[in-house]
Amino acid sequence: MYDYVIWDFGGTLFDTYPAAAKVFQEVLEKYDVKASIDEILEKLKESTSKAASYFVNKYKLKNGFLEDFYRIENLLQPEKQPPFDNAKEICVKINRNGGSNFLFSHRSNYSMTKLLNYYNMLDLFSEIVSADSGFARKPDPQAIMYIIDKYGLERERVLTIGDREIDIEAGKRAGIATCLFNPDKDFVKTSADFVLTSLSQVPSVLQVCNRFSGCEGDD
């Protein structure tokens, strides 16, 4: 039974890929490179840094590409990066029923808090670990270990949810259960303990809601 969830942000709680891919495409065009959205999405779903490295190496781009991408992405309107269906409701239910939510993402603290504030979700998280926190990037488990140690969490009660295999590997290396979020229902090879295609399925994995009356009711 899992009470504590360490969430990834982009592609897991928030549907950020479509807008990010468009920005990526626009920045590539400034470097005189044309790439399809499908190719960009494929690389972004590995990681933003890997996507940048792929295109920089493929087209021998000058330094500064990734910085240009982040600069423009940070200016995106929140309406272009909405939470997935049920994201807020699930986090509310976890807190209401004795659990806790945490965030660990490579995004900046600014970009995450902007979206969380806009959608009235900031207060749902006990801690937000961002790129600004200085921890090693996934799949290194350093940030997950920090959360576990700081809050004295029992590993067998912690679940991490993410949309990429680096999220899963980080959780595995930290010794906690892992859940892959795959909303597009793509064929993926994963070592995750659970695979979900909708956030509405999270309570069935957590089982935290099964201990309390009214958990599945309307908010």
Contacts in CASP RR format, 6 or more apart in sequence:
PFRMAT RR
TARGET T0000
AUTHOR 0000-0000-0000
METHOD contacts of the structure
MODEL  1
MYDYVIWDFGGTLFDTYPAAAKVFQEVLEKYDVKASIDEILEKLKESTSK
AASYFVNKYKLKNGFLEDFYRIENLLQPEKQPPFDNAKEICVKINRNGGS
NFLFSHRSNYSMTKLLNYYNMLDLFSEIVSADSGFARKPDPQAIMYIIDK
YGLERERVLTIGDREIDIEAGKRAGIATCLFNPDKDFVKTSADFVLTSLS
QVPSVLQVCNRFSGCEGDD
1 157 0 8 1.000
1 206 0 8 1.000
1 207 0 8 1.000
1 208 0 8 1.000
1 211 0 8 1.000
2 157 0 8 1.000
2 158 0 8 1.000
2 159 0 8 1.000
2 177 0 8 1.000
2 205 0 8 1.000
2 206 0 8 1.000
2 207 0 8 1.000
2 208 0 8 1.000
3 94 0 8 1.000
3 98 0 8 1.000
3 99 0 8 1.000
3 100 0 8 1.000
3 157 0 8 1.000
3 158 0 8 1.000
3 206 0 8 1.000
3 208 0 8 1.000
4 99 0 8 1.000
4 100 0 8 1.000
4 101 0 8 1.000
4 102 0 8 1.000
4 151 0 8 1.000
4 153 0 8 1.000
4 157 0 8 1.000
4 158 0 8 1.000
4 159 0 8 1.000
5 94 0 8 1.000
5 99 0 8 1.000
5 100 0 8 1.000
5 101 0 8 1.000
5 102 0 8 1.000
5 158 0 8 1.000
5 159 0 8 1.000
5 160 0 8 1.000
5 161 0 8 1.000
5 202 0 8 1.000
5 206 0 8 1.000
6 102 0 8 1.000
6 103 0 8 1.000
6 104 0 8 1.000
6 144 0 8 1.000
6 147 0 8 1.000
6 158 0 8 1.000
6 159 0 8 1.000
6 160 0 8 1.000
6 161 0 8 1.000
6 171 0 8 1.000
6 176 0 8 1.000
7 13 0 8 1.000
7 91 0 8 1.000
7 101 0 8 1.000
7 102 0 8 1.000
7 103 0 8 1.000
7 104 0 8 1.000
7 125 0 8 1.000
7 160 0 8 1.000
7 161 0 8 1.000
7 162 0 8 1.000
8 103 0 8 1.000
8 104 0 8 1.000
8 105 0 8 1.000
8 160 0 8 1.000
8 161 0 8 1.000
8 162 0 8 1.000
8 163 0 8 1.000
8 164 0 8 1.000
8 167 0 8 1.000
8 181 0 8 1.000
9 16 0 8 1.000
9 103 0 8 1.000
9 105 0 8 1.000
9 107 0 8 1.000
9 112 0 8 1.000
10 16 0 8 1.000
10 17 0 8 1.000
10 105 0 8 1.000
10 107 0 8 1.000
10 163 0 8 1.000
11 17 0 8 1.000
11 84 0 8 1.000
11 162 0 8 1.000
11 163 0 8 1.000
11 181 0 8 1.000
11 183 0 8 1.000
12 84 0 8 1.000
12 161 0 8 1.000
12 162 0 8 1.000
12 163 0 8 1.000
12 167 0 8 1.000
12 181 0 8 1.000
13 83 0 8 1.000
13 84 0 8 1.000
13 87 0 8 1.000
13 91 0 8 1.000
13 103 0 8 1.000
13 199 0 8 1.000
14 81 0 8 1.000
14 82 0 8 1.000
14 83 0 8 1.000
14 84 0 8 1.000
14 87 0 8 1.000
14 115 0 8 1.000
15 81 0 8 1.000
15 82 0 8 1.000
15 83 0 8 1.000
15 84 0 8 1.000
15 183 0 8 1.000
16 81 0 8 1.000
17 41 0 8 1.000
17 44 0 8 1.000
17 45 0 8 1.000
18 80 0 8 1.000
19 73 0 8 1.000
19 76 0 8 1.000
19 80 0 8 1.000
19 81 0 8 1.000
20 44 0 8 1.000
20 48 0 8 1.000
20 73 0 8 1.000
20 81 0 8 1.000
21 37 0 8 1.000
21 40 0 8 1.000
21 41 0 8 1.000
21 44 0 8 1.000
22 37 0 8 1.000
23 69 0 8 1.000
23 72 0 8 1.000
23 73 0 8 1.000
23 76 0 8 1.000
24 40 0 8 1.000
24 44 0 8 1.000
24 51 0 8 1.000
24 69 0 8 1.000
25 35 0 8 1.000
25 37 0 8 1.000
25 40 0 8 1.000
26 72 0 8 1.000
27 65 0 8 1.000
27 68 0 8 1.000
27 69 0 8 1.000
27 72 0 8 1.000
28 34 0 8 1.000
28 35 0 8 1.000
28 40 0 8 1.000
28 55 0 8 1.000
30 68 0 8 1.000
31 59 0 8 1.000
31 61 0 8 1.000
31 62 0 8 1.000
31 65 0 8 1.000
33 55 0 8 1.000
33 59 0 8 1.000
33 61 0 8 1.000
35 55 0 8 1.000
40 51 0 8 1.000
43 50 0 8 1.000
43 51 0 8 1.000
43 54 0 8 1.000
43 55 0 8 1.000
44 51 0 8 1.000
45 163 0 8 1.000
45 164 0 8 1.000
46 164 0 8 1.000
46 166 0 8 1.000
47 106 0 8 1.000
47 138 0 8 1.000
47 164 0 8 1.000
47 166 0 8 1.000
48 66 0 8 1.000
48 69 0 8 1.000
48 106 0 8 1.000
49 66 0 8 1.000
49 106 0 8 1.000
49 137 0 8 1.000
52 65 0 8 1.000
52 66 0 8 1.000
52 69 0 8 1.000
55 61 0 8 1.000
55 65 0 8 1.000
56 65 0 8 1.000
56 66 0 8 1.000
70 108 0 8 1.000
73 111 0 8 1.000
74 108 0 8 1.000
74 110 0 8 1.000
74 111 0 8 1.000
78 114 0 8 1.000
78 115 0 8 1.000
78 118 0 8 1.000
78 119 0 8 1.000
81 115 0 8 1.000
82 119 0 8 1.000
83 115 0 8 1.000
83 119 0 8 1.000
83 121 0 8 1.000
84 183 0 8 1.000
84 199 0 8 1.000
85 198 0 8 1.000
85 199 0 8 1.000
85 200 0 8 1.000
86 198 0 8 1.000
86 199 0 8 1.000
86 200 0 8 1.000
86 202 0 8 1.000
87 121 0 8 1.000
87 199 0 8 1.000
88 119 0 8 1.000
88 120 0 8 1.000
88 121 0 8 1.000
88 124 0 8 1.000
89 219 0 8 1.000
90 199 0 8 1.000
90 200 0 8 1.000
90 202 0 8 1.000
90 203 0 8 1.000
91 101 0 8 1.000
91 121 0 8 1.000
91 124 0 8 1.000
91 125 0 8 1.000
92 124 0 8 1.000
92 219 0 8 1.000
93 203 0 8 1.000
93 209 0 8 1.000
93 215 0 8 1.000
94 100 0 8 1.000
94 101 0 8 1.000
94 206 0 8 1.000
94 208 0 8 1.000
95 101 0 8 1.000
95 124 0 8 1.000
96 212 0 8 1.000
96 215 0 8 1.000
97 208 0 8 1.000
97 209 0 8 1.000
97 211 0 8 1.000
97 212 0 8 1.000
97 215 0 8 1.000
98 208 0 8 1.000
99 208 0 8 1.000
100 126 0 8 1.000
100 151 0 8 1.000
101 124 0 8 1.000
101 125 0 8 1.000
101 126 0 8 1.000
102 125 0 8 1.000
102 126 0 8 1.000
102 127 0 8 1.000
102 128 0 8 1.000
102 129 0 8 1.000
102 147 0 8 1.000
102 151 0 8 1.000
103 112 0 8 1.000
103 125 0 8 1.000
103 127 0 8 1.000
103 128 0 8 1.000
103 129 0 8 1.000
103 130 0 8 1.000
104 129 0 8 1.000
104 138 0 8 1.000
104 143 0 8 1.000
104 144 0 8 1.000
104 147 0 8 1.000
104 160 0 8 1.000
104 170 0 8 1.000
105 112 0 8 1.000
105 129 0 8 1.000
105 130 0 8 1.000
105 131 0 8 1.000
106 130 0 8 1.000
106 131 0 8 1.000
106 137 0 8 1.000
106 138 0 8 1.000
107 130 0 8 1.000
107 131 0 8 1.000
108 130 0 8 1.000
108 131 0 8 1.000
108 132 0 8 1.000
109 128 0 8 1.000
109 130 0 8 1.000
109 131 0 8 1.000
109 132 0 8 1.000
109 133 0 8 1.000
112 128 0 8 1.000
112 130 0 8 1.000
113 122 0 8 1.000
113 128 0 8 1.000
115 121 0 8 1.000
116 122 0 8 1.000
116 124 0 8 1.000
116 125 0 8 1.000
116 128 0 8 1.000
126 151 0 8 1.000
127 147 0 8 1.000
127 150 0 8 1.000
127 151 0 8 1.000
129 135 0 8 1.000
129 143 0 8 1.000
129 146 0 8 1.000
129 147 0 8 1.000
133 143 0 8 1.000
135 142 0 8 1.000
135 143 0 8 1.000
135 146 0 8 1.000
136 142 0 8 1.000
136 143 0 8 1.000
138 164 0 8 1.000
138 166 0 8 1.000
138 167 0 8 1.000
138 169 0 8 1.000
138 170 0 8 1.000
139 166 0 8 1.000
139 167 0 8 1.000
139 169 0 8 1.000
139 170 0 8 1.000
139 171 0 8 1.000
139 173 0 8 1.000
140 170 0 8 1.000
140 173 0 8 1.000
141 170 0 8 1.000
141 171 0 8 1.000
141 173 0 8 1.000
141 174 0 8 1.000
141 175 0 8 1.000
143 170 0 8 1.000
144 160 0 8 1.000
144 170 0 8 1.000
144 171 0 8 1.000
144 174 0 8 1.000
144 176 0 8 1.000
145 174 0 8 1.000
147 153 0 8 1.000
148 155 0 8 1.000
148 158 0 8 1.000
148 174 0 8 1.000
148 176 0 8 1.000
155 174 0 8 1.000
155 175 0 8 1.000
155 176 0 8 1.000
156 177 0 8 1.000
158 176 0 8 1.000
158 177 0 8 1.000
159 176 0 8 1.000
159 177 0 8 1.000
159 178 0 8 1.000
159 179 0 8 1.000
159 205 0 8 1.000
159 206 0 8 1.000
160 167 0 8 1.000
160 168 0 8 1.000
160 170 0 8 1.000
160 171 0 8 1.000
160 174 0 8 1.000
160 176 0 8 1.000
160 177 0 8 1.000
160 178 0 8 1.000
160 179 0 8 1.000
161 167 0 8 1.000
161 178 0 8 1.000
161 179 0 8 1.000
161 180 0 8 1.000
161 181 0 8 1.000
161 196 0 8 1.000
161 202 0 8 1.000
162 168 0 8 1.000
162 179 0 8 1.000
162 180 0 8 1.000
162 181 0 8 1.000
163 180 0 8 1.000
163 181 0 8 1.000
163 182 0 8 1.000
163 183 0 8 1.000
165 180 0 8 1.000
165 188 0 8 1.000
165 190 0 8 1.000
165 191 0 8 1.000
167 178 0 8 1.000
167 180 0 8 1.000
168 178 0 8 1.000
168 180 0 8 1.000
168 190 0 8 1.000
168 191 0 8 1.000
168 192 0 8 1.000
169 191 0 8 1.000
171 178 0 8 1.000
172 178 0 8 1.000
172 191 0 8 1.000
177 193 0 8 1.000
177 194 0 8 1.000
178 191 0 8 1.000
178 192 0 8 1.000
178 193 0 8 1.000
178 194 0 8 1.000
179 192 0 8 1.000
179 193 0 8 1.000
179 194 0 8 1.000
179 195 0 8 1.000
179 196 0 8 1.000
179 202 0 8 1.000
179 205 0 8 1.000
180 188 0 8 1.000
180 190 0 8 1.000
180 192 0 8 1.000
180 194 0 8 1.000
180 195 0 8 1.000
180 196 0 8 1.000
181 196 0 8 1.000
181 197 0 8 1.000
181 199 0 8 1.000
182 188 0 8 1.000
182 195 0 8 1.000
182 196 0 8 1.000
182 197 0 8 1.000
183 197 0 8 1.000
183 198 0 8 1.000
185 197 0 8 1.000
188 195 0 8 1.000
194 205 0 8 1.000
196 202 0 8 1.000
196 205 0 8 1.000
203 209 0 8 1.000
203 210 0 8 1.000
203 215 0 8 1.000
203 216 0 8 1.000
208 215 0 8 1.000
209 215 0 8 1.000
209 216 0 8 1.000
END
